[in-house]
Amino acid sequence: MDDASQKHQGGRGEAPADDVDALLRLLPELVTALRESAPHEDASASLGDARLTPRQMTALVQLQLDGPQPMSSFAAGMGVSPATASAMVERLEQLGLVRRAHDTEDRRVVTVRLSPAAEREAHVILGRRRRDLERTLARFPDVSADVFAAFVAELIRRLREE
């Protein structure tokens, strides 16, 4: 068996093993780089005394980008159960970062939204993050940002399916 055959698994359009291994090595580094970047540090320092977890930051980003939403939509967007989403929102509410309200027409529906202070801070943080990503992506003119975003979204979707 030659090197090319050994590196490729199966022959059914699967990625070569070396490519998969490289991706496995990069994913934790990507998460760490995002966590250590300045916007996250700014967020933990400027959104009160509590340091936010990466999951809490993700929740705030989702609410900033998608706006107020029913708890069921929030849970789906976060990829968690409604009970987990409720606990997450409760903690963020205790920190003064989000607010919950019952729908006036259907009291069973609970809408979650950023608090005014968190919304202002999230806007600033996302502006910085957007500029950072734009600068970084500009260094790779051969890589289309929309294609890259579509790839990452599809990768996440398929990983969650498995």
C-alpha positions as CSV (number, residue, x, y, z in Angstrom):
1,M,0.0,0.0,0.0
2,D,1.4,3.4,-1.0
3,D,1.5,6.5,1.2
4,A,-1.5,8.1,-0.5
5,S,-3.6,5.0,0.2
6,Q,-2.5,4.8,3.8
7,K,-3.3,8.5,4.3
8,H,-6.8,8.3,2.8
9,Q,-9.5,6.4,4.7
10,G,-11.9,4.4,2.7
11,G,-12.0,6.1,-0.7
12,R,-15.7,7.3,-0.2
13,G,-14.9,11.0,-0.4
14,E,-13.6,11.0,3.2
15,A,-10.9,13.5,4.1
16,P,-7.4,12.1,4.4
17,A,-6.5,11.1,7.9
18,D,-3.7,13.7,8.1
19,D,-6.2,16.4,7.3
20,V,-8.6,15.2,9.9
21,D,-5.8,15.0,12.5
22,A,-4.7,18.5,11.6
23,L,-8.3,19.8,12.1
24,L,-8.5,18.0,15.5
25,R,-5.3,19.7,16.6
26,L,-6.6,23.1,15.5
27,L,-10.1,23.1,17.0
28,P,-9.0,23.4,20.6
29,E,-6.4,26.1,19.6
30,L,-9.2,28.0,17.8
31,V,-11.4,27.9,20.9
32,T,-8.5,29.0,23.1
33,A,-7.5,31.8,20.8
34,L,-11.1,33.1,20.7
35,R,-11.3,32.8,24.5
36,E,-8.1,34.7,25.0
37,S,-8.8,37.5,22.6
38,A,-9.3,41.0,23.8
39,P,-13.0,41.3,23.2
40,H,-13.7,38.4,25.6
41,E,-11.4,40.0,28.2
42,D,-13.2,43.3,27.7
43,A,-16.5,41.6,28.1
44,S,-15.6,40.0,31.4
45,A,-14.2,43.2,32.8
46,S,-16.9,45.5,31.5
47,L,-20.0,43.4,32.1
48,G,-19.9,43.6,35.9
49,D,-17.7,41.9,38.5
50,A,-18.4,38.3,37.3
51,R,-16.1,36.8,34.7
52,L,-18.3,35.3,32.0
53,T,-17.8,31.8,30.8
54,P,-17.4,31.2,27.0
55,R,-20.9,29.7,27.0
56,Q,-22.3,32.8,28.7
57,M,-20.5,35.0,26.1
58,T,-22.1,32.9,23.4
59,A,-25.5,33.5,24.9
60,L,-25.0,37.2,24.9
61,V,-23.7,37.2,21.4
62,Q,-26.7,35.2,20.2
63,L,-29.1,37.7,21.9
64,Q,-27.2,40.7,20.5
65,L,-27.2,39.3,16.9
66,D,-30.7,37.8,16.9
67,G,-32.5,40.1,19.3
68,P,-35.1,39.2,21.9
69,Q,-36.5,35.7,21.4
70,P,-38.7,33.1,23.0
71,M,-36.9,30.8,25.4
72,S,-37.5,27.8,23.0
73,S,-35.6,29.7,20.2
74,F,-32.9,30.7,22.6
75,A,-32.4,27.1,23.6
76,A,-32.4,25.9,20.0
77,G,-29.8,28.5,19.0
78,M,-27.6,27.5,21.9
79,G,-28.0,23.8,21.1
80,V,-29.2,23.0,24.6
81,S,-32.3,21.7,26.3
82,P,-35.0,24.2,27.4
83,A,-34.1,23.3,31.1
84,T,-30.4,24.1,30.5
85,A,-31.3,27.3,28.7
86,S,-33.6,28.3,31.5
87,A,-30.8,27.8,34.1
88,M,-28.4,29.7,31.9
89,V,-30.8,32.6,31.5
90,E,-31.5,32.6,35.3
91,R,-27.7,33.0,36.0
92,L,-27.4,35.8,33.4
93,E,-30.4,37.5,34.9
94,Q,-28.9,37.3,38.3
95,L,-25.8,39.1,36.8
96,G,-28.1,41.8,35.4
97,L,-27.3,40.9,31.8
98,V,-30.6,39.6,30.6
99,R,-34.3,40.0,31.3
100,R,-37.2,37.6,31.0
101,A,-40.8,38.5,30.3
102,H,-44.0,36.6,29.7
103,D,-45.7,37.3,26.4
104,T,-48.8,39.4,26.9
105,E,-50.9,37.2,24.6
106,D,-49.6,33.8,25.7
107,R,-48.3,33.7,29.2
108,R,-46.6,30.3,28.6
109,V,-44.2,32.0,26.2
110,V,-41.2,33.6,28.0
111,T,-39.1,36.0,26.0
112,V,-35.4,36.6,26.8
113,R,-33.6,39.8,25.9
114,L,-30.4,41.6,26.9
115,S,-30.6,44.2,29.6
116,P,-30.0,47.7,28.3
117,A,-26.5,47.9,29.8
118,A,-25.5,44.4,28.4
119,E,-26.9,45.4,25.0
120,R,-24.7,48.5,24.9
121,E,-21.6,46.5,25.9
122,A,-22.4,43.6,23.6
123,H,-22.7,46.1,20.7
124,V,-19.2,47.5,21.5
125,I,-17.7,44.0,21.9
126,L,-19.2,42.7,18.7
127,G,-17.9,45.8,16.9
128,R,-14.4,45.0,18.0
129,R,-14.8,41.3,17.2
130,R,-16.2,42.2,13.7
131,R,-13.2,44.5,13.1
132,D,-10.8,41.7,14.3
133,L,-12.3,39.1,12.0
134,E,-12.4,41.5,9.0
135,R,-8.7,42.3,9.5
136,T,-7.8,38.6,9.8
137,L,-9.9,37.5,6.9
138,A,-8.4,40.3,4.7
139,R,-5.1,38.5,5.1
140,F,-6.6,35.6,3.2
141,P,-7.9,37.1,0.0
142,D,-8.3,33.7,-1.6
143,V,-10.7,32.5,1.1
144,S,-14.3,33.9,0.8
145,A,-15.7,34.8,4.2
146,D,-19.1,33.6,3.3
147,V,-17.8,30.2,2.1
148,F,-15.7,29.9,5.2
149,A,-18.7,30.8,7.4
150,A,-20.9,28.3,5.5
151,F,-18.3,25.6,6.0
152,V,-18.0,26.2,9.7
153,A,-21.8,26.3,10.1
154,E,-22.2,23.0,8.2
155,L,-19.3,21.4,10.2
156,I,-21.0,22.3,13.5
157,R,-24.4,21.1,12.2
158,R,-23.1,17.7,11.2
159,L,-21.1,17.3,14.4
160,R,-24.2,18.0,16.4
161,E,-26.1,15.4,14.4
162,E,-23.6,12.6,15.2
